[in-house]
């Protein structure tokens, strides 16, 4: 009984895996096809949002609940339930993730930068596909992530003792 159940699960995975891979290949190939002609210098690659873009959404209880749901489903595995980045997955992948509970961690980051990072991804972090989270959800996710440090107080840098 267990062997037949495992066989059915394995067959299901083998059927689904090629579908997701072929979709990714198509998405990744599209930008290369739209490249500028060889005679022109290619434009710098930019994310979908200007780095200094301001967050255009106003968070509500419902939108933050949705952002929390997306975070728990897609982000918490690596970044932690509280955003401190100290998870078994991060450790097993030899990742040192930012601690978002520290108020200084995101202080220098613009909302547009965070939007691009979430949407496009970075290194081993996959981007949040628009099919899974519309732009408004990603903007609300930024409010949610920034909220991890709200309960923390910023520590003042140590002042050296004068002689």
C-alpha positions in Angstrom: 0.0 0.0 0.0 2.8 2.4 1.0 4.8 1.6 -2.2 1.8 2.2 -4.4 1.1 5.6 -2.7 4.8 6.6 -3.1 4.6 5.5 -6.8 1.6 7.7 -7.4 3.2 10.7 -5.7 6.4 10.2 -7.7 4.5 10.0 -11.0 2.6 13.1 -10.1 5.8 15.0 -9.4 7.4 13.8 -12.7 4.3 15.1 -14.6 4.3 18.5 -12.9 8.0 19.2 -12.8 8.4 19.7 -16.6 5.5 22.1 -16.7 7.1 24.4 -14.2 10.5 24.2 -15.8 9.1 25.0 -19.3 7.3 28.0 -17.9 10.4 29.3 -16.4 12.5 28.8 -19.5 9.9 30.8 -21.5 9.9 33.6 -19.0 13.7 33.8 -18.8 14.1 33.6 -22.6 11.7 36.4 -23.3 14.1 39.3 -22.2 16.9 37.9 -24.3 14.6 38.0 -27.4 13.7 41.6 -26.7 17.4 42.7 -26.5 18.6 45.8 -28.4 20.2 45.3 -31.8 23.9 44.5 -31.7 24.9 47.9 -33.1 23.5 49.7 -30.0 24.8 49.4 -26.5 22.4 47.5 -24.3 20.5 49.5 -21.8 21.3 48.8 -18.1 19.1 46.1 -16.6 16.7 47.6 -14.1 14.0 46.1 -12.0 10.4 47.0 -12.5 10.5 49.9 -10.1 12.8 52.9 -9.7 14.9 52.4 -6.5 13.7 55.6 -5.0 10.0 54.9 -5.7 7.7 55.6 -2.7 5.3 52.9 -1.5 2.0 53.9 -3.1 -0.3 51.8 -1.0 -1.9 52.6 2.4 -1.8 49.5 4.6 -5.0 48.2 6.1 -5.8 45.4 8.5 -6.9 43.2 5.6 -3.9 44.1 3.3 -1.5 43.4 6.2 -3.2 40.1 6.9 -2.6 39.2 3.2 1.0 40.3 3.4 1.5 38.2 6.5 0.0 35.2 4.7 2.4 35.7 1.7 5.4 36.2 4.0 4.5 33.0 6.0 4.1 31.0 2.8 7.0 32.3 0.7 9.5 34.1 3.0 9.5 32.8 6.6 11.2 29.5 5.7 14.5 31.3 5.2 13.9 34.7 6.8 12.2 33.4 9.9 8.8 34.0 11.4 10.0 37.2 13.0 12.4 38.3 10.2 15.6 37.7 12.1 17.1 35.5 9.3 18.2 32.8 11.7 16.6 29.6 10.4 17.7 26.0 9.8 17.2 26.5 6.0 19.4 29.6 5.9 22.1 27.8 8.0 22.0 24.7 5.7 22.4 26.9 2.6 25.3 28.8 4.2 23.3 32.0 4.0 23.8 34.9 6.3 20.5 36.9 6.1 19.8 40.3 7.4 18.1 40.6 10.7 15.0 42.7 10.1 14.3 43.0 13.8 17.3 45.3 14.0 16.0 48.8 13.2 19.2 49.8 11.4 19.0 46.9 8.9 16.4 48.4 6.5 16.9 52.1 7.5 19.0 52.8 4.4 16.8 50.9 2.0 14.3 52.7 -0.2 10.9 51.1 -0.8 11.6 50.8 -4.5 14.8 48.9 -3.8 12.9 46.5 -1.6 10.2 46.1 -4.2 12.7 45.1 -6.9 14.5 42.7 -4.5 11.2 41.0 -3.6 9.9 40.9 -7.2 13.1 40.0 -9.0 15.0 38.1 -6.4 18.7 38.0 -5.6 21.3 35.3 -5.8 19.6 32.3 -4.1 16.4 34.1 -3.2 13.7 33.6 -5.8 11.6 36.6 -6.9 7.9 36.8 -5.9 6.1 36.1 -9.2 3.3 38.5 -10.1 1.0 35.5 -10.4 1.5 34.7 -6.7 1.4 38.3 -5.5 0.2 41.4 -7.3 2.2 44.7 -7.0 -0.1 46.0 -4.2 0.6 42.8 -2.2 4.4 43.3 -2.6 4.1 46.9 -1.5 2.1 45.8 1.6 4.8 43.1 2.2 7.3 45.9 2.5 5.3 47.5 5.2 5.0 44.1 6.9 8.8 43.4 6.8 9.6 46.9 8.0 7.2 46.2 10.9 9.5 43.6 12.3 11.8 46.3 13.8 9.0 48.5 15.1 8.9 46.8 18.5 12.7 47.1 18.8 14.4 50.3 19.9 17.4 51.6 18.0 20.6 51.4 20.0 22.8 54.5 19.9 26.4 53.9 18.8 28.8 53.7 21.7 30.5 57.0 22.4 34.3 56.6 23.0 35.5 57.7 26.4 37.6 60.9 26.4 40.9 60.8 28.1 
